[in-house]
Amino acid sequence: MSTLVASAAVPVGTPTPARRRRFGLLRALLSNRKAVVGLVIFLVFAVMAIAPRLFTSVQDPHKYAYEPYLGPSGAHLLGTTSHGEDIFAQLVYGTRQSLLIALIAGFFATVLSVLIGVSAAYLGGIADDLLSLVTNVFLILPTFPLIIILSEYAGNGNLTVVLIVLVATGWSYGANQLRAQTLSLRNREFLEAARVRGERRSYIIVFEVLPTMTSLIVANFLGAALYSVLTAAGLQFLGLGDNNSISWGWMLHWAQSQSALQSGIPLWEIAPGVCVALLGVSFALLNYAFDEISNPALRPVRRRRAERTSSQAA
Amino acid sequence: MRYLLRRLGFFVVTLWAALTLNFFIPRMMPGNPVQALRDRTHNKLSPAALQEMLTSYGYKPNQNWFVAYLDYLGNMFTGRWGVSIGGSSLGEPVTKIIGQALPWTLGLVGLATVIGFVLGTLAGIVAGWRRGSRLDAILPSVMVVTSALPYFLVGLLLILFFSIWINGFLPSDFNYDPSIPPGFSTAFIGDVLSHGLLPALTIVITSVGGWVLTMRNNMITTLAEDYVRMGRAKGLTNRRIMFNYAARNAFLPNLSGFAMSVGFVISGAILVEYVFNYQGVGYLLYNSVQNTDYPLMQVLFMLFTVAVLVSVLLCDFATAWLDPRARAKG
């Protein structure tokens, strides 16, 4: 039954329905409230990262230019640090690094999980056994302690080291999911047809298998990005990594080391924490929205149907 | 039987991989314990003296790495974990240091994680069952947000609210008040509990969301199954259908998720213990990295891996017990 529906829904070789499907995805995104909220948060941060000067007139956020320990005011929206730096300006300038880490690490982790997950399922046999073993081992290794150890040893690691570590530890979850999804696709008719047509394996994987998994891949990217944001901020909060960089994690670290909470300028520590959380929330909301779009059963029930039929409606 | 053997084989391979990584990473990276110790003693002792001291504690920098690797594997399995070579605990046996920290983490993090899991799963069952109710309308959105909150932010906010703004209503620092003599007195136990409350709350708040969401989604998928409809047709009570028919099946993916999450819990524990200055194994790992204390670091990382693996195994057993299909497949 499900095979029939699926193979009917995937037209082979006709470009127009595929195009319509993609626009359909966009429309579905925009009509999902969670997705819209997530998207708006993300866009605001993106603008902040690209053009910080739009939001603040401060040029060098690390200059001890003002009176220390100021409370929030018109001149300093969030007050100043114990060294007299403008907190809001630091926040704005710190956006870029956190966002870059999320996008770059998320992207490469997703590429890796697609490569490993899909090829494991598609190749089968010993290759599959080996690749799934590696995936499962990485899935289970406690990554954060590993990252702490790695980034400490990489000589107060610069950003590249942190990124590599995030990718190396962030791909396994997605690979597992994509493998399972590919396995379920393996014997569908449209792939059989491609094989009979005599297409190469690489062609089948890239042009036949991957497009059917777009939403899962996007969801994986969002999950990996969320993981990277939180992990990178956690690392910097502990004081690991390149301490000259401007980022939310390092603001948290300096604020913690100056006990900002206890000395009357809690915003120094809370504000970057909230920003990390907001960026994380935006990824999580988009991720969950994608789940709802690809699985209609999970969508919020419209009020009028909700009365008694609810239990059968699912 | 084959199923369990396969899982055991996986257990051994993963443990080996973790131990191997653990051995090579510190040795491939720049920096060494002698230099680190020298920095900490402000160059008052000569490198030779320090080296000699470390050697007497079992530090052998010039040993053939293959021999060292075999030695290391043997020592890890037989519990000869050596002595700490860093910081204030220099020369103390690793087993003793960990023995002091472990109960705190097990009590705090273990309990908080289980509470979060049970609460979240129950809430997820109810939300999925009452599809379209007010609870189901609010819960998922809220939980998506809380599940993406970083541990440290929740911890910091709790400290700010309960500890600073309400004038030290709840303590936010250390495991207990050192002025109270440790023992089985009500004062001490109460003090330990009040010190554990905020860190535990942090873990529950950040972990509960994920369980609610997955359990709700699994419930919804399961409720559409034919056997649930048949249960209704037979006239079973709602309660019976909800727990014995739907929840039991919907629970399986959550169970394996729980095993996987233990790794995340450990990472959370490090941050939470750091924020609250709570002297558990997470804090210990942070310290051992700061002090380039190889022996301590290695054992801690091994223990973390074993903790995850054991929980995976336990969940495998539980799955086999709950799900006849898993038994038959093996």
Boltz contact constraints between the chains, C-beta under 6 A:
constraints:
  - contact:
      token1: [A, 137]
      token2: [B, 14]
      max_distance: 6.0
  - contact:
      token1: [A, 137]
      token2: [B, 17]
      max_distance: 6.0
  - contact:
      token1: [A, 140]
      token2: [B, 14]
      max_distance: 6.0
  - contact:
      token1: [A, 140]
      token2: [B, 308]
      max_distance: 6.0
  - contact:
      token1: [A, 141]
      token2: [B, 18]
      max_distance: 6.0
  - contact:
      token1: [A, 142]
      token2: [B, 263]
      max_distance: 6.0
  - contact:
      token1: [A, 142]
      token2: [B, 266]
      max_distance: 6.0
  - contact:
      token1: [A, 142]
      token2: [B, 304]
      max_distance: 6.0
  - contact:
      token1: [A, 142]
      token2: [B, 308]
      max_distance: 6.0
  - contact:
      token1: [A, 144]
      token2: [B, 267]
      max_distance: 6.0
  - contact:
      token1: [A, 145]
      token2: [B, 285]
      max_distance: 6.0
  - contact:
      token1: [A, 145]
      token2: [B, 301]
      max_distance: 6.0
  - contact:
      token1: [A, 145]
      token2: [B, 304]
      max_distance: 6.0
  - contact:
      token1: [A, 148]
      token2: [B, 289]
      max_distance: 6.0
  - contact:
      token1: [A, 149]
      token2: [B, 289]
      max_distance: 6.0
  - contact:
      token1: [A, 152]
      token2: [B, 289]
      max_distance: 6.0
  - contact:
      token1: [A, 153]
      token2: [B, 29]
      max_distance: 6.0
  - contact:
      token1: [A, 155]
      token2: [B, 30]
      max_distance: 6.0
  - contact:
      token1: [A, 230]
      token2: [B, 150]
      max_distance: 6.0
  - contact:
      token1: [A, 234]
      token2: [B, 271]
      max_distance: 6.0
  - contact:
      token1: [A, 237]
      token2: [B, 152]
      max_distance: 6.0
  - contact:
      token1: [A, 261]
      token2: [B, 160]
      max_distance: 6.0
  - contact:
      token1: [A, 266]
      token2: [B, 160]
      max_distance: 6.0
  - contact:
      token1: [A, 269]
      token2: [B, 156]
      max_distance: 6.0
  - contact:
      token1: [A, 273]
      token2: [B, 153]
      max_distance: 6.0
  - contact:
      token1: [A, 273]
      token2: [B, 156]
      max_distance: 6.0
  - contact:
      token1: [A, 276]
      token2: [B, 150]
      max_distance: 6.0
  - contact:
      token1: [A, 277]
      token2: [B, 149]
      max_distance: 6.0
  - contact:
      token1: [A, 277]
      token2: [B, 150]
      max_distance: 6.0
  - contact:
      token1: [A, 277]
      token2: [B, 153]
      max_distance: 6.0
  - contact:
      token1: [A, 280]
      token2: [B, 148]
      max_distance: 6.0
  - contact:
      token1: [A, 281]
      token2: [B, 145]
      max_distance: 6.0
  - contact:
      token1: [A, 281]
      token2: [B, 148]
      max_distance: 6.0
  - contact:
      token1: [A, 284]
      token2: [B, 144]
      max_distance: 6.0
  - contact:
      token1: [A, 284]
      token2: [B, 148]
      max_distance: 6.0
  - contact:
      token1: [A, 285]
      token2: [B, 144]
      max_distance: 6.0
  - contact:
      token1: [A, 288]
      token2: [B, 144]
      max_distance: 6.0
  - contact:
      token1: [A, 297]
      token2: [B, 220]
      max_distance: 6.0
  - contact:
      token1: [A, 298]
      token2: [B, 217]
      max_distance: 6.0
  - contact:
      token1: [A, 301]
      token2: [B, 131]
      max_distance: 6.0
  - contact:
      token1: [A, 301]
      token2: [B, 132]
      max_distance: 6.0
  - contact:
      token1: [A, 306]
      token2: [B, 132]
      max_distance: 6.0
  - contact:
      token1: [A, 310]
      token2: [B, 131]
      max_distance: 6.0
  - contact:
      token1: [A, 310]
      token2: [B, 132]
      max_distance: 6.0
  - contact:
      token1: [A, 314]
      token2: [B, 131]
      max_distance: 6.0
  - contact:
      token1: [A, 314]
      token2: [B, 220]
      max_distance: 6.0
  - contact:
      token1: [A, 314]
      token2: [B, 223]
      max_distance: 6.0
  - contact:
      token1: [A, 314]
      token2: [B, 224]
      max_distance: 6.0
